[in-house]
């Protein structure tokens, strides 16, 4: 097995900028946890690196055809489950509970809340990651993505990358949004 560097983002709501693209391009794969905001976002991300994504509650029919609400896959030796509205340890979405009780993943990725969280859940023996929000819509103050390495069955070298304040947009902020 080979190590993979993962770039994880969520809640772009149709927004990408040059700095995000540069940071995502330093990884092997991009994972998007929903509220993509349009096919222009996924088209651009797929030009950068291989993309795995789930649709979110704001995503329209075109994205819902391309991306499921729940995606389960293996990355190296890690069982990954990704969904947009999944909750967090101690407060999971009730639709997710049967999966967690019967066959919990090693890594659970959610979005939706715009709240960055990285929590180990001892009840289900899984790592939960919500990368916060990378876009400019919502109540979050700072835009974030998460990057980490999967090495065999280990999740390592997790870093939170702050992209700037939600209101810091335009050429003066070094970005050309799509």
N, C-alpha and C positions, 0 to 999 in steps of 0.2 A: 504494500500500500504506500501511496505517496501522500505527503502532507498537502493540505489545501488551505489556502487563505481565503476566508469568506468575508464579503462585505454585506452587511445586513441593514436594510432601511425599511421604513414604513411611512405611510401617510404623507406622500409627496403631493397629493392633491393637484397633480398636473405640473409640478414645478421641479425642474432640475437646473443646476447651474454648472459653470465650468469647474469650480473647485470640487463639487461632488463627483463629477465625471472623472477628474484626475485621481481622487481618492479611491473611487470604485475600481478604476483601471489598474491600481496597484495590487489587486486581489485576483484570485483564480476564478471565482464565481461571485455573482450577485444574487442575493435573495431579497425579495420584496414582500413584506407582510401585509399588503393590501392598502386600500384607498390610494390606488395608483393615480387615478384622475384622467386617464386618457391613453390611447394607443401611442401617441407621440412619445410618452415616457418609456413604455416598454420597447418600442422600436429603437429608441436611442440607447437604452440599456443593453439591448441585445447586440448592438454594434460594438459595445465596449467589451463585454465578457458574457459567457453563458449565464442565462437568467432562469431562476426558479421563482415563481410568484403565486400568490393567491389573490383572489378578488376581495374587495372590501365593500362596505355598505354604500359607498358613494359611486362605486364603479358601475358603468352602464352595461348594456347587453353585449356589446362587442368585446369588452374585457372578460365578461362572465363566460363567454363561449371559449375563450383562450385559456383562462385560468380558473381552477376550481376554488371552492370555499375552504376546502380542507385538503392539504397535500401532505402525504407521508412518503418518505424516501430515505435511503441510506446515503450518507456521505462518508466515504472511507468506512470505518467501523462504527459509526454513530447513527442510531435510529433517530430520525428527525420528524417532528410533526409541526406543521405550520398552518395557522389559521389567523384570520384578521381579528375577530371578536372571540377571544378565548379566556379573558380574565387573567387571573394571576393566583399564585398559591394561597389557599384559604378562601378564595373567591372566584373559582373557575366558572365559566359559562356552563349552565346545566346541560346543554347539548354535548359538551365535551367530556363530562364526567364519566359516561359509560366507557369511552375509549381509555381514559386515564386509569379507571379501575380495572379493566380487563387486560389491557396491553399498553402500559405506559411507555412513551418514548424515552430516550436518554436526554433529548433536547426538545423543548417545547418553545416555539416562537409565535408570538402574537403581536398585534399592533393595536390600533383603534383608540387607545386612551390618550395618546400623545405624551404619555408619561414613561420616561426611561426607567426600566427596571431590569436588574439581573439578580435573580433569586434562586438559590438551591432549595428545592422542595423535598424535604426528607420523607414525607408521606408517600410520594410516588417515586422517589429516588431519581429525580430529573432536574435538569437545569432549565429554568424559565428565563427567556430573554424577550423583552420588548424594547426595540431600539429607540423609542420615542418617535418624534416626528421630524422628517427631513424637509418638509414643505413649509410654506409660508402662511397657510390657513390654519386656524385653530387658536387655542388659548395658550399653548406652550410659549415660553419666552425665548428659549434657545433651541435651534435646530440641531439634531444629532443623528449620527449613524454609529453603528457598532461594527468593529472588525475583530475577527478571531481566527485562530488556526485550528483545524482538525487534523490531528496526527494519529492515525490508527483509530483507536477508540477513545482518544483523549481530546478534550476541548481546552485549548491553551491560548496564552498571549492575547487575552481579550482586551480591547481598548475602545474607549468611548471617544469619538471625534466630535467636537463641537464645531458646527459650521457657521456660527455667528448668531446674532439675535434675529428673531423672526422678522423684524422690520428692516434688516440691513440688506437691501436689494438693489439691483441695478448695476450699471457699469462702475459706479463709484465703490461698490463693494466687491469688485472683481468678478462679476458674474454676467452672463448673458442667458437669462432664463428662457426655457422653451415654453 
